[in-house]
């Protein structure tokens, strides 16, 4: 979606709808998992840890939906190098979280899960630097104040996604330590 901005493509609206559909699908999965959690007598890890991780994964989806909604709400027509880099870092963090969750189920792969979580933390730290650089650049340049304010909010929403990824990674790390 972010890479598509400014390309004269008509796909932007469709991509926003796709993000929203994925977020709604995530909400259904969250509800199903929560119901299963309440029905299960024995769980492989702490019920509270599972519930916390479900909520944090939902926060990521909500954050991605917020980014997609902002494109239309703030009338963001063009992307910036910083927005594209934050989007790329967000995609990398989500991919590593996915791998960490998959590895979490296999006791033989716990170290892999920990490594993925550490990579998410490093990605989020890099995103913090990109975010600060983007904000600094926004307000160093003389230009449209309204456009700067919209982009600042857009960058913040992208950074929030990465913060949510880091929170989920820390929960997975805690689960791994608790169940070692």
N, C-alpha and C positions, 0 to 999 in steps of 0.2 A: 504494500500500500504506500509506504513512505517513498520507496524508490520510484513508484509510478507517478507521483506528483510532478507536474510540470512537463509531462511527456506528450501532451496532446492526446492522451488516450482517454477513451470514454469508460474505462474500467474502474475508475476510482469509486463511483457509487456502488458498483457490484462488489468491490473488495471490502468496502465498509459494511455492506450487508452480510458478506461472508464472515467477517469478524464477529458481527452481532449474532449470527446463527451459531457460530462455534461457542460463543459465550453462553448462549441459551442452552446449548447441548451440554456444556460443562455444568450448568446449574442443575440440569436433570440428573446427570451422573452424580453430582454432589448429594442430591436428595436421596438417590438410590443407595449410595454408599453409607450415608448416615442411617438410613433405615436398616440396612444390613448390619451395621455396627451395633444397633440397638437389639437386633435379633440374635446376634452371635453370643454364645456363652463363653467361648474361648477365642482369643485373638492372638496372632503370632507376636504382636508387640502391644504395648500399652494402648488401651482404648483412647485415652486422652491424647497420646501422641498421634494416633491415626486421625483423630478428629481435628487436631491442630494442623496436621499436614493437609488434610482435605480443605480446610478453610484457607490456608495459605496458597494452595494451588488455585482455589477459586479467586482469591485476591489478584493473582497474576492474570487470570482471564478477564476479570473486571477491569484491571488496569489497561490491558490491551484494547478492550472495548472502549474505554475512556479515550485512548489515543485515537482510535478510529472515529469516534463520535466528534472529537475535537476538529478533525479535518473539515467536516461540514459545518460545525457550529462556529468555528473561527474563520471559515472561508479560506483555508490554507490551500493555495493553488500550486505553489512551488515548494520543492524540498530544498534543504540546505545540506552541505557536506556533513555538518554536525548531526542533523536529524537522521541522515542515512547511516552514519556511524553508530548512533545510539540504537537505531532499529536493528542494525547488524549485530551489535553487542547483545541486544535483547533476545534476538533469535538464537545466538550462540548459548546464552545462559539457559534459555528454555530447553534447548536440545540437551545440554548437559544435565539439567534437572531430570528430564525424561530418562536419560540413561541411569542416573542415580536411583530413581524410583524403581526401575527395572532391576538394577543390581541389588537393591535393598532386599528383594525377595529371596535372594540366593546367598546363603551364609558363606559360600566359597568366594563370593564377589564383594564382600564388605569393603575391602580395601579399594576396589574400583569405585564403589559408591562414595567413599570418603574423598578420593581423588577428584571425582566429578564435582563434589561440593566445594572443594578447595578451588577448583577452576572457576566455579560460579562466583566465589568471593573475589577472585582476581579480576574477573570480567567486570563485576560491579565496581571495583576500585578504579578500573580504567574508565568506566562510564562516568564516574564522579568527575574525573579530570576533563573528559570531553564536555560534560555538562557545564563545568565552570568556564572552560574555554569558549563555549558557545555563548554563554551569558555575557562574558566579558566583551566578546566581539560584537554582540548585539548593541551594547550600550557605548562602545567606542566609536561606532560608525554613526555619522550624522544621517538620519533618515526619518522615516515615518515612525513616530512614537507608538501609534496604535499597532502597527505591524510588529514592532519590537515586543510590545506587551503580549500579543497573541503568540508569537514564537516562543517567548519566555515560558508561557503557560504550556505550550506544546512540548517543549523540551522537558519541563518539569513532569508532565504526565509520562513521558518516555522514561525518565529517570525513576519514577515511581515503580514502573514495571520491573526494572532491575533491582530496586530495593526489595520488592516482593519476592523476587527470585532468590535474593540473598537470605531473606528470612526463611524461606522454605528449605534452602540448603543447610542453614544452621539447625533447623529442626531435624533434618535427616541426619546430620552429624551427631546431634544429641541422642537420637534413636540408636545410632550405631554404637556410641559409647555406652549407653545404658544397657544394650543387649550384647555387649562383647563377651 
